[in-house]
Amino acid sequence: MKKTIATLIAGLFATAAFAQAPAPAAATPAAAKAEMKETKAAAKADVKETKAVARADVKEAKAEAKETKKEAKADVKQAKAEHKATKATKATKATKVATK
């Protein structure tokens, strides 16, 4: 019984202390609206920045693809020239062997 009474008294003191604490300040609608505007503006700026970065990445990737394509064409051209030279060399050797 003593424990029950002690618990009740402690509960009363706790509620009394809580009741005396100042209530949290409620945000006014104007302040909430201003905060929402700031958040929205920050989000828009982030989106703009992200889009700009993405566009730059795409542009860079296109330039790299173009350069790679040029290099591939040059490699093919060189390989064809080497093949033609090798073919001509083999033909020359075959002609020399046939004329002996």
N, CA, C and O atoms as a GROMACS GRO file, in nm:
protein
  400
    1MET      N    1   0.082  -0.118   0.000
    1MET     CA    2   0.000   0.000   0.000
    1MET      C    3   0.088   0.127   0.000
    1MET      O    4   0.057   0.226  -0.067
    2LYS      N    5   0.196   0.120   0.076
    2LYS     CA    6   0.286   0.236   0.081
    2LYS      C    7   0.346   0.264  -0.057
    2LYS      O    8   0.363   0.379  -0.096
    3LYS      N    9   0.376   0.155  -0.128
    3LYS     CA   10   0.435   0.172  -0.262
    3LYS      C   11   0.334   0.235  -0.358
    3LYS      O   12   0.370   0.318  -0.441
    4THR      N   13   0.210   0.195  -0.345
    4THR     CA   14   0.105   0.249  -0.432
    4THR      C   15   0.087   0.398  -0.407
    4THR      O   16   0.077   0.476  -0.501
    5ILE      N   17   0.082   0.436  -0.279
    5ILE     CA   18   0.066   0.577  -0.245
    5ILE      C   19   0.187   0.657  -0.293
    5ILE      O   20   0.173   0.768  -0.344
    6ALA      N   21   0.306   0.600  -0.275
    6ALA     CA   22   0.428   0.668  -0.320
    6ALA      C   23   0.425   0.687  -0.471
    6ALA      O   24   0.466   0.792  -0.521
    7THR      N   25   0.379   0.589  -0.545
    7THR     CA   26   0.370   0.597  -0.691
    7THR      C   27   0.270   0.704  -0.732
    7THR      O   28   0.296   0.781  -0.825
    8LEU      N   29   0.156   0.710  -0.664
    8LEU     CA   30   0.056   0.811  -0.695
    8LEU      C   31   0.109   0.952  -0.669
    8LEU      O   32   0.087   1.043  -0.749
    9ILE      N   33   0.178   0.969  -0.557
    9ILE     CA   34   0.234   1.100  -0.524
    9ILE      C   35   0.341   1.140  -0.628
    9ILE      O   36   0.346   1.255  -0.672
   10ALA      N   37   0.425   1.044  -0.664
   10ALA     CA   38   0.528   1.072  -0.765
   10ALA      C   39   0.463   1.110  -0.897
   10ALA      O   40   0.510   1.201  -0.965
   11GLY      N   41   0.355   1.043  -0.933
   11GLY     CA   42   0.282   1.075  -1.056
   11GLY      C   43   0.225   1.216  -1.053
   11GLY      O   44   0.226   1.287  -1.153
   12LEU      N   45   0.173   1.256  -0.935
   12LEU     CA   46   0.119   1.391  -0.921
   12LEU      C   47   0.228   1.496  -0.938
   12LEU      O   48   0.208   1.598  -1.006
   13PHE      N   49   0.344   1.471  -0.876
   13PHE     CA   50   0.455   1.565  -0.892
   13PHE      C   51   0.499   1.574  -1.039
   13PHE      O   52   0.531   1.682  -1.089
   14ALA      N   53   0.501   1.461  -1.105
   14ALA     CA   54   0.544   1.459  -1.245
   14ALA      C   55   0.446   1.537  -1.332
   14ALA      O   56   0.488   1.614  -1.418
   15THR      N   57   0.317   1.519  -1.311
   15THR     CA   58   0.219   1.591  -1.391
   15THR      C   59   0.221   1.740  -1.358
   15THR      O   60   0.199   1.823  -1.446
   16ALA      N   61   0.248   1.773  -1.234
   16ALA     CA   62   0.255   1.914  -1.196
   16ALA      C   63   0.375   1.980  -1.265
   16ALA      O   64   0.366   2.093  -1.312
   17ALA      N   65   0.488   1.909  -1.270
   17ALA     CA   66   0.607   1.964  -1.335
   17ALA      C   67   0.583   1.979  -1.485
   17ALA      O   68   0.626   2.077  -1.545
   18PHE      N   69   0.517   1.883  -1.544
   18PHE     CA   70   0.489   1.889  -1.687
   18PHE      C   71   0.392   2.003  -1.719
   18PHE      O   72   0.406   2.070  -1.821
   19ALA      N   73   0.296   2.023  -1.632
   19ALA     CA   74   0.197   2.128  -1.655
   19ALA      C   75   0.260   2.267  -1.649
   19ALA      O   76   0.211   2.359  -1.713
   20GLN      N   77   0.369   2.283  -1.571
   20GLN     CA   78   0.432   2.413  -1.558
   20GLN      C   79   0.530   2.443  -1.671
   20GLN      O   80   0.572   2.557  -1.688
   21ALA      N   81   0.568   2.341  -1.749
   21ALA     CA   82   0.662   2.363  -1.860
   21ALA      C   83   0.594   2.446  -1.967
   21ALA      O   84   0.476   2.426  -1.996
   22PRO      N   85   0.667   2.539  -2.025
   22PRO     CA   86   0.605   2.623  -2.128
   22PRO      C   87   0.569   2.538  -2.250
   22PRO      O   88   0.640   2.445  -2.288
   23ALA      N   89   0.458   2.572  -2.309
   23ALA     CA   90   0.413   2.498  -2.427
   23ALA      C   91   0.503   2.533  -2.545
   23ALA      O   92   0.550   2.646  -2.556
   24PRO      N   93   0.527   2.437  -2.632
   24PRO     CA   94   0.610   2.468  -2.749
   24PRO      C   95   0.541   2.571  -2.837
   24PRO      O   96   0.419   2.569  -2.855
   25ALA      N   97   0.621   2.659  -2.890
   25ALA     CA   98   0.567   2.767  -2.973
   25ALA      C   99   0.512   2.707  -3.102
   25ALA      O  100   0.582   2.636  -3.174
   26ALA      N  101   0.388   2.738  -3.129
   26ALA     CA  102   0.326   2.689  -3.251
   26ALA      C  103   0.370   2.776  -3.367
   26ALA      O  104   0.375   2.898  -3.356
   27ALA      N  105   0.403   2.713  -3.478
   27ALA     CA  106   0.447   2.787  -3.595
   27ALA      C  107   0.329   2.861  -3.655
   27ALA      O  108   0.220   2.806  -3.672
   28THR      N  109   0.352   2.986  -3.686
   28THR     CA  110   0.246   3.064  -3.746
   28THR      C  111   0.234   3.025  -3.893
   28THR      O  112   0.332   2.982  -3.953
   29PRO      N  113   0.118   3.040  -3.949
   29PRO     CA  114   0.102   3.003  -4.090
   29PRO      C  115   0.195   3.080  -4.183
   29PRO      O  116   0.243   3.026  -4.283
   30ALA      N  117   0.221   3.206  -4.151
   30ALA     CA  118   0.310   3.286  -4.236
   30ALA      C  119   0.453   3.232  -4.230
   30ALA      O  120   0.522   3.225  -4.331
   31ALA      N  121   0.497   3.194  -4.110
   31ALA     CA  122   0.632   3.139  -4.096
   31ALA      C  123   0.643   3.006  -4.168
   31ALA      O  124   0.743   2.978  -4.234
   32ALA      N  125   0.540   2.923  -4.156
   32ALA     CA  126   0.540   2.794  -4.224
   32ALA      C  127   0.542   2.814  -4.375
   32ALA      O  128   0.610   2.740  -4.446
   33LYS      N  129   0.469   2.913  -4.423
   33LYS     CA  130   0.465   2.942  -4.566
   33LYS      C  131   0.602   2.988  -4.616
   33LYS      O  132   0.648   2.947  -4.722
   34ALA      N  133   0.667   3.074  -4.537
   34ALA     CA  134   0.799   3.123  -4.575
   34ALA      C  135   0.901   3.010  -4.577
   34ALA      O  136   0.984   3.001  -4.667
   35GLU      N  137   0.893   2.922  -4.478
   35GLU     CA  138   0.984   2.808  -4.472
   35GLU      C  139   0.960   2.715  -4.592
   35GLU      O  140   1.055   2.662  -4.650
   36MET      N  141   0.834   2.697  -4.628
   36MET     CA  142   0.801   2.612  -4.742
   36MET      C  143   0.856   2.673  -4.871
   36MET      O  144   0.904   2.600  -4.958
   37LYS      N  145   0.849   2.806  -4.884
   37LYS     CA  146   0.902   2.873  -5.003
   37LYS      C  147   1.053   2.852  -5.013
   37LYS      O  148   1.106   2.825  -5.120
   38GLU      N  149   1.121   2.866  -4.899
   38GLU     CA  150   1.266   2.847  -4.898
   38GLU      C  151   1.303   2.704  -4.937
   38GLU      O  152   1.395   2.681  -5.015
   39THR      N  153   1.229   2.610  -4.881
   39THR     CA  154   1.255   2.470  -4.912
   39THR      C  155   1.231   2.442  -5.060
   39THR      O  156   1.308   2.371  -5.124
   40LYS      N  157   1.125   2.499  -5.112
   40LYS     CA  158   1.091   2.480  -5.253
   40LYS      C  159   1.198   2.542  -5.343
   40LYS      O  160   1.238   2.483  -5.443
   41ALA      N  161   1.246   2.661  -5.306
   41ALA     CA  162   1.350   2.727  -5.384
   41ALA      C  163   1.479   2.646  -5.382
   41ALA      O  164   1.548   2.633  -5.483
   42ALA      N  165   1.512   2.592  -5.264
   42ALA     CA  166   1.633   2.511  -5.254
   42ALA      C  167   1.620   2.384  -5.338
   42ALA      O  168   1.716   2.341  -5.402
   43ALA      N  169   1.503   2.324  -5.336
   43ALA     CA  170   1.481   2.203  -5.415
   43ALA      C  171   1.492   2.234  -5.564
   43ALA      O  172   1.551   2.156  -5.640
   44LYS      N  173   1.436   2.348  -5.606
   44LYS     CA  174   1.446   2.387  -5.747
   44LYS      C  175   1.591   2.410  -5.788
   44LYS      O  176   1.632   2.370  -5.897
   45ALA      N  177   1.667   2.473  -5.700
   45ALA     CA  178   1.808   2.498  -5.729
   45ALA      C  179   1.883   2.366  -5.742
   45ALA      O  180   1.968   2.350  -5.830
   46ASP      N  181   1.853   2.271  -5.655
   46ASP     CA  182   1.916   2.140  -5.662
   46ASP      C  183   1.883   2.069  -5.792
   46ASP      O  184   1.969   2.008  -5.855
   47VAL      N  185   1.757   2.079  -5.832
   47VAL     CA  186   1.715   2.015  -5.957
   47VAL      C  187   1.787   2.079  -6.075
   47VAL      O  188   1.833   2.009  -6.166
   48LYS      N  189   1.796   2.212  -6.074
   48LYS     CA  190   1.866   2.283  -6.182
   48LYS      C  191   2.012   2.239  -6.191
   48LYS      O  192   2.064   2.211  -6.299
   49GLU      N  193   2.075   2.232  -6.075
   49GLU     CA  194   2.216   2.193  -6.072
   49GLU      C  195   2.233   2.050  -6.121
   49GLU      O  196   2.326   2.020  -6.197
   50THR      N  197   2.145   1.962  -6.078
   50THR     CA  198   2.153   1.822  -6.120
   50THR      C  199   2.134   1.810  -6.270
   50THR      O  200   2.204   1.733  -6.336
   51LYS      N  201   2.038   1.886  -6.324
   51LYS     CA  202   2.016   1.883  -6.469
   51LYS      C  203   2.139   1.933  -6.544
   51LYS      O  204   2.178   1.876  -6.646
   52ALA      N  205   2.200   2.040  -6.493
   52ALA     CA  206   2.318   2.095  -6.559
   52ALA      C  207   2.432   1.993  -6.559
   52ALA      O  208   2.502   1.977  -6.659
   53VAL      N  209   2.450   1.926  -6.448
   53VAL     CA  210   2.555   1.825  -6.438
   53VAL      C  211   2.526   1.710  -6.534
   53VAL      O  212   2.616   1.660  -6.603
   54ALA      N  213   2.400   1.668  -6.539
   54ALA     CA  214   2.362   1.559  -6.629
   54ALA      C  215   2.384   1.598  -6.775
   54ALA      O  216   2.433   1.518  -6.854
   55ARG      N  217   2.348   1.721  -6.810
   55ARG     CA  218   2.370   1.768  -6.948
   55ARG      C  219   2.518   1.769  -6.982
   55ARG      O  220   2.557   1.731  -7.092
   56ALA      N  221   2.600   1.814  -6.888
   56ALA     CA  222   2.744   1.818  -6.912
   56ALA      C  223   2.798   1.676  -6.930
   56ALA      O  224   2.884   1.652  -7.015
   57ASP      N  225   2.748   1.583  -6.849
   57ASP     CA  226   2.792   1.444  -6.861
   57ASP      C  227   2.753   1.385  -6.996
   57ASP      O  228   2.832   1.314  -7.058
   58VAL      N  229   2.632   1.415  -7.041
   58VAL     CA  230   2.586   1.365  -7.171
   58VAL      C  231   2.672   1.423  -7.283
   58VAL      O  232   2.713   1.352  -7.375
   59LYS      N  233   2.699   1.552  -7.273
   59LYS     CA  234   2.781   1.619  -7.375
   59LYS      C  235   2.921   1.556  -7.381
   59LYS      O  236   2.975   1.532  -7.488
   60GLU      N  237   2.977   1.531  -7.264
   60GLU     CA  238   3.110   1.471  -7.256
   60GLU      C  239   3.108   1.329  -7.313
   60GLU      O  240   3.200   1.289  -7.384
   61ALA      N  241   3.005   1.254  -7.281
   61ALA     CA  242   2.994   1.117  -7.331
   61ALA      C  243   2.981   1.116  -7.484
   61ALA      O  244   3.040   1.031  -7.550
   62LYS      N  245   2.904   1.210  -7.539
   62LYS     CA  246   2.891   1.220  -7.684
   62LYS      C  247   3.025   1.252  -7.750
   62LYS      O  248   3.060   1.195  -7.853
   63ALA      N  249   3.100   1.344  -7.688
   63ALA     CA  250   3.230   1.381  -7.744
   63ALA      C  251   3.325   1.261  -7.740
   63ALA      O  252   3.399   1.237  -7.835
   64GLU      N  253   3.323   1.186  -7.630
   64GLU     CA  254   3.407   1.067  -7.619
   64GLU      C  255   3.367   0.963  -7.723
   64GLU      O  256   3.454   0.899  -7.783
   65ALA      N  257   3.237   0.945  -7.745
   65ALA     CA  258   3.190   0.849  -7.844
   65ALA      C  259   3.235   0.890  -7.984
   65ALA      O  260   3.275   0.806  -8.064
   66LYS      N  261   3.228   1.018  -8.012
   66LYS     CA  262   3.270   1.070  -8.142
   66LYS      C  263   3.419   1.045  -8.164
   66LYS      O  264   3.461   1.002  -8.271
   67GLU      N  265   3.497   1.072  -8.060
   67GLU     CA  266   3.642   1.051  -8.068
   67GLU      C  267   3.674   0.902  -8.087
   67GLU      O  268   3.761   0.866  -8.166
   68THR      N  269   3.604   0.818  -8.014
   68THR     CA  270   3.626   0.673  -8.026
   68THR      C  271   3.590   0.625  -8.166
   68THR      O  272   3.659   0.540  -8.222
   69LYS      N  273   3.484   0.680  -8.222
   69LYS     CA  274   3.442   0.642  -8.357
   69LYS      C  275   3.549   0.683  -8.459
   69LYS      O  276   3.580   0.608  -8.551
   70LYS      N  277   3.606   0.804  -8.441
   70LYS     CA  278   3.712   0.849  -8.531
   70LYS      C  279   3.834   0.756  -8.522
   70LYS      O  280   3.892   0.718  -8.624
   71GLU      N  281   3.870   0.721  -8.398
   71GLU     CA  282   3.984   0.632  -8.379
   71GLU      C  283   3.959   0.495  -8.442
   71GLU      O  284   4.048   0.437  -8.502
   72ALA      N  285   3.836   0.445  -8.428
   72ALA     CA  286   3.802   0.315  -8.486
   72ALA      C  287   3.811   0.321  -8.639
   72ALA      O  288   3.862   0.228  -8.701
   73LYS      N  289   3.762   0.429  -8.698
   73LYS     CA  290   3.772   0.444  -8.843
   73LYS      C  291   3.918   0.448  -8.888
   73LYS      O  292   3.955   0.387  -8.989
   74ALA      N  293   4.001   0.520  -8.813
   74ALA     CA  294   4.143   0.529  -8.847
   74ALA      C  295   4.209   0.392  -8.836
   74ALA      O  296   4.292   0.356  -8.919
   75ASP      N  297   4.172   0.316  -8.732
   75ASP     CA  298   4.228   0.181  -8.715
   75ASP      C  299   4.187   0.090  -8.830
   75ASP      O  300   4.269   0.012  -8.880
   76VAL      N  301   4.062   0.098  -8.872
   76VAL     CA  302   4.014   0.017  -8.984
   76VAL      C  303   4.088   0.054  -9.111
   76VAL      O  304   4.129  -0.033  -9.188
   77LYS      N  305   4.105   0.184  -9.134
   77LYS     CA  306   4.174   0.231  -9.253
   77LYS      C  307   4.319   0.180  -9.254
   77LYS      O  308   4.370   0.137  -9.358
   78GLN      N  309   4.385   0.186  -9.138
   78GLN     CA  310   4.522   0.140  -9.128
   78GLN      C  311   4.530  -0.012  -9.150
   78GLN      O  312   4.620  -0.060  -9.218
   79ALA      N  313   4.435  -0.085  -9.094
   79ALA     CA  314   4.435  -0.230  -9.110
   79ALA      C  315   4.415  -0.268  -9.256
   79ALA      O  316   4.479  -0.362  -9.306
   80LYS      N  317   4.327  -0.196  -9.326
   80LYS     CA  318   4.305  -0.223  -9.468
   80LYS      C  319   4.432  -0.196  -9.548
   80LYS      O  320   4.467  -0.272  -9.638
   81ALA      N  321   4.500  -0.085  -9.513
   81ALA     CA  322   4.624  -0.051  -9.584
   81ALA      C  323   4.730  -0.158  -9.559
   81ALA      O  324   4.802  -0.198  -9.651
   82GLU      N  325   4.740  -0.204  -9.436
   82GLU     CA  326   4.838  -0.310  -9.404
   82GLU      C  327   4.803  -0.439  -9.477
   82GLU      O  328   4.891  -0.510  -9.526
   83HIS      N  329   4.675  -0.469  -9.482
   83HIS     CA  330   4.632  -0.591  -9.552
   83HIS      C  331   4.665  -0.582  -9.701
   83HIS      O  332   4.712  -0.678  -9.761
   84LYS      N  333   4.640  -0.464  -9.759
   84LYS     CA  334   4.669  -0.443  -9.900
   84LYS      C  335   4.820  -0.457  -9.927
   84LYS      O  336   4.860  -0.518 -10.026
   85ALA      N  337   4.901  -0.401  -9.837
   85ALA     CA  338   5.047  -0.409  -9.853
   85ALA      C  339   5.094  -0.554  -9.838
   85ALA      O  340   5.180  -0.599  -9.913
   86THR      N  341   5.038  -0.625  -9.744
   86THR     CA  342   5.074  -0.766  -9.724
   86THR      C  343   5.034  -0.848  -9.846
   86THR      O  344   5.109  -0.936  -9.890
   87LYS      N  345   4.918  -0.819  -9.900
   87LYS     CA  346   4.868  -0.890 -10.017
   87LYS      C  347   4.960  -0.864 -10.138
   87LYS      O  348   4.991  -0.955 -10.215
   88ALA      N  349   5.001  -0.739 -10.151
   88ALA     CA  350   5.090  -0.702 -10.261
   88ALA      C  351   5.225  -0.770 -10.245
   88ALA      O  352   5.284  -0.816 -10.343
   89THR      N  353   5.275  -0.777 -10.123
   89THR     CA  354   5.403  -0.842 -10.096
   89THR      C  355   5.395  -0.990 -10.130
   89THR      O  356   5.487  -1.045 -10.190
   90LYS      N  357   5.288  -1.054 -10.092
   90LYS     CA  358   5.270  -1.197 -10.121
   90LYS      C  359   5.262  -1.219 -10.272
   90LYS      O  360   5.318  -1.316 -10.324
   91ALA      N  361   5.194  -1.130 -10.342
   91ALA     CA  362   5.182  -1.142 -10.487
   91ALA      C  363   5.320  -1.125 -10.552
   91ALA      O  364   5.353  -1.197 -10.646
   92THR      N  365   5.398  -1.030 -10.503
   92THR     CA  366   5.533  -1.007 -10.556
   92THR      C  367   5.620  -1.130 -10.534
   92THR      O  368   5.692  -1.172 -10.625
   93LYS      N  369   5.614  -1.186 -10.417
   93LYS     CA  370   5.693  -1.305 -10.384
   93LYS      C  371   5.648  -1.422 -10.472
   93LYS      O  372   5.730  -1.499 -10.521
   94ALA      N  373   5.518  -1.436 -10.492
   94ALA     CA  374   5.466  -1.544 -10.576
   94ALA      C  375   5.512  -1.526 -10.720
   94ALA      O  376   5.544  -1.625 -10.787
   95THR      N  377   5.518  -1.404 -10.768
   95THR     CA  378   5.561  -1.375 -10.903
   95THR      C  379   5.710  -1.407 -10.918
   95THR      O  380   5.752  -1.463 -11.018
   96LYS      N  381   5.790  -1.370 -10.816
   96LYS     CA  382   5.934  -1.398 -10.820
   96LYS      C  383   5.960  -1.549 -10.818
   96LYS      O  384   6.050  -1.597 -10.887
   97VAL      N  385   5.884  -1.621 -10.741
   97VAL     CA  386   5.901  -1.766 -10.731
   97VAL      C  387   5.859  -1.829 -10.862
   97VAL      O  388   5.922  -1.926 -10.906
   98ALA      N  389   5.757  -1.779 -10.925
   98ALA     CA  390   5.707  -1.835 -11.050
   98ALA      C  391   5.803  -1.805 -11.167
   98ALA      O  392   5.812  -1.886 -11.259
   99THR      N  393   5.873  -1.692 -11.164
   99THR     CA  394   5.963  -1.654 -11.272
   99THR      C  395   6.098  -1.723 -11.260
   99THR      O  396   6.174  -1.720 -11.357
  100LYS      N  397   6.133  -1.782 -11.151
  100LYS     CA  398   6.263  -1.847 -11.134
  100LYS      C  399   6.268  -1.972 -11.208
  100LYS      O  400   6.370  -2.042 -11.205
   0.00000   0.00000   0.00000
